Amino acid sequence: MRCGSGGTPSGSLVDGRIMDVGGVSNALRALLARAEIRGTRALIAVSDALASFRVLKFPADATDQAIDSATTKELPADPDRMASWWTDVHQDGHGRVVFAAVWDRNLVKRAADVARGAGLEPTVVELKSLCIARAVTEPSCVVVDISASPVEIFVIDHHVPQVWHSFELTVPAGEDIGPALVVPLRQVLRFYGRRRDVDFRATSPILIAGDQTVSSQTFSYLEEVLGHPVASLVAPPRVPEDVRHGTYLTCLGMLMRRSS
């Protein structure tokens, strides 16, 4: 019912890493006040630059101990500095699909400290790739976030993030960004396409997200060069500014009581 966005002090965020906890906390506190957000529970989406993840497949009878061992070998980490976790994404008679991640404790703790400094209580800290996978309706697609710096590319297959890649986009203002997106997108598509256990097809779309307007000519160019449909990632509908969510919820509550 309330949303907002804002910037952070120069140098306080570098490649997804929080360098100035106090500066980012102050920016977040000011944003909450401007957006009139009163809630205090926070879900924090941290950059995939703070972690590594893999989607792994195991036989249906694989034990949790065997998966622990396999994920440790796949994602080796210093136990004094890094934390790890895995969960079943899909499990049936044919096998178990596991999402495993390892992350830097200190860098993730800074994100939680930012929320607390802004008066929020962090209840969940999650990778941005997982949040994006839940937000898109396409089961298999590529999402390009051109609003991020550096730009981020996410490959999603079976509603699960499979690949994260970032790159610097250096295009002068007013110039077409299409040609600059071709090489990194082609690299990601080829990398993921080498796997034989995927359902990603040429019909899977490339969705571009960001505040910057992308022309239809750019979409057509990328479609021709890459062989995939290209479109803007549709933003969630915004509630009109003149609709007060408190009044709306009160009316809804009255309606529910009358119809019960």
N, C-alpha and C positions, 0 to 999 in steps of 0.2 A: 504493500500500500504506500510505501515511501521509498524513494530511491534518490541517489545523488552520486556525483563523482567530483574529484578534485585532485589537485597536484600535491606534490611533496617538495620540501626544501631541496635545493640543488645539492647533489652529492649524498643525500640521505638514503637513496635506493640506487644500487649499482648492480645491474644484471640480475635482478631479483633478490639480491642480498641486502638486508637492512643494515646500513652503516651507522645511522643516527636514530636510536630508539626514541629519544625524547622529541626530536623533530617530527618524525612520522606520527607519533602519538598526538602531538599538538595539532597536526594537520587533520588527523582523523577526528579528533574531538570537535574541531571547528566545522568539519563536514557534517557530523551528526547533528550539531546545533542548527546549521543552515537548512538541513533536510527535515528538521523537526522529528527526528527518530528518537523514540523514547525507550525502545527495547534495549536490553543489556546483554542478551546471550548472543555470542558471535560464532559464526562458522568462518574460519580463516582459510583462504585458498592461497597456498604458497607456491612460488615458482618451481617448476620442475628442475631448475638449475640447482636447487638445494638437495635433490635426491636422484636416485636412479631406480628404474622399475623394469620388470620383465613380466611377460605373460607366458606361463609355462604349462605344458600338458603332461599329465601322468596317467598311468593305467588306473582303471576304476578301483582296483584293490590296493592302491598305494596308501601306505600308512602316513599319519601326520609326521612321524619321526623321519620317514624316508623323504618327505617333502621338505622338512626342516634342513636335512643334510644337503639336499639338492639345491635349495635356494641359497644356502650359505656358500656353496661352491660357485653358483652362478653370479652371486652378488657378494663377493668377499669384502669385508669391512673391518676397520679397527673398532673393537668392542668398547674401547674407552671413549671414543668420539662419536661413533655412529650407532644408530638404532635400526632394527629391521622388523619387518612384519609381513605376513602373507595372509590371504583369505581365498576361499573357494569362490570363483566367479560362476562356474557351472559344474554340475556334478550329475552324472547319469550312469547308465550301465556301460557306456562306451569309454568313459574316462573322467578325469578331474582336470578342470582348467583353473589355474591358480594365478592370482595377481600378487606379485611380490615386490616389495619396495625397501630401500635402505636410504637413510637420510642423516644429515649432520645435526646432532642434537642441539648444538649451540645456536646454529642459524635458525632452526625452527623455534627454539625458545625465544629468540628475539621477536619473532612475529607474535607470539603469545604475550610477551611483555608490552608490545605496542598496544595491543587490545586492552590490557589492564590499565596502561597509562592513560587511555582514553575513556576509562570508566566502564569498560565492557568485561564480561566474563567469557573467556574463550572456552567453548565446549567441544569444538571439533577443529582440528587442523588437518587440512587435506590438500593433496596436490591439485594444481589448477587443471591438469589434464583430466582428472576424474570429474571435476565440476563441469567441464565442457562436455564430457561424454554424456552426462546426465541432461545437459541443457539442450542438446540437439536432438531432433526427432529422427534423423536418418540413422539407420542401424550401422551403415558403413559410409564413411566420408572422410575428407580432409578438411580441417579447419585452419585457416590462416588468420592469425590475429595481428593485423598491421598497426594496431594502436599500441602494441607492446614495444619496448625498446630493450634489447633487440627484438625483431619480429619473431613470432613463434609459429611453428607448424605442428599440428597434432593429427596423427592418423588414428581413426577410430574404426574398429571392426567388431561386429557383434555387440555394439554398444559399449565396448571396452577400449580404453586407450592402448595403443600398441607401440607408437613411436612418438617421441618428442624431439624437435630439432629447432634451433634458433640461429639467426643470422642477422647481420647488420644490413639495414636497407638505406642506402645512400643515394637518394633521388632528389634532385633540386625541386623546390616547391613549384607546382604547376606542371611538372612533367609527368608523363604516363609511367605508372609503376609496373605495368604489365611485364615488359622485358626483364626487369630486375627480379621478378618473382619466378621466372621460368626455370633458371638453373637450380635454385634450392628445391623447388617443387619437384622437378624431374629427378633430382638426387634422392629425395625421400620416396617417391613412387617406385623408383628402380630398386632401392634398398628393400622396401617392404615387398615388392613384387617377386623377389627371389625366393621368398618362403612358399612352400608348396601346400601349406595347411591353412590357407586364407581364403576368404570368400570375397575379397576386395576385387571389384570388376571395373571395367571401363565406364560402366553406368553409374558408379559411385561418384557423387558430386564433390567438387571443391568449393567450400563455403568461405567467403572472405568476411571477416568481422573487423569493425573499427569505425571510428568517427569520420574518417576520411571518405569522401564520396568517390566511388569507382565507377567509371563510365561503362556504358553498354559495349562500346568498342573494345575496351580492355577485356571484358568478359569474353567477347567473341574471339579476340586474339588468343587468349589463354586456352579456350576450348579447342581452337584449331591446332595449336602447338602441342598441347598436352593430351588431347583426346578424351577429356573428361568434361562433363557439364560443369559450368562455373556460375556461381550466383552469390548474392549477399546473404550472410547469415541473418535470418529474420530476428529482429529484436523483440523481446516480450512486449506486449501492449502496455502503454503507460496509462495510469489513471489521470484523468483531467485534473488540472490544478484546482478547479473550483469544487471538486468533490472532496469533502472532508471524510476521511475514513472512519472517524469516530461516529459520525452521524449515520454513515452507511451501515456500519456494523450494528448500531442500535436498531435501525429499521429492519435489518435482516433478523435480528433477535426477536423483534416483535412479530414478524411474519412467521417465524418458526414456532413461536408459542401459540399463535392463532391456529396454525395448521396441525398442531400436535394433538 
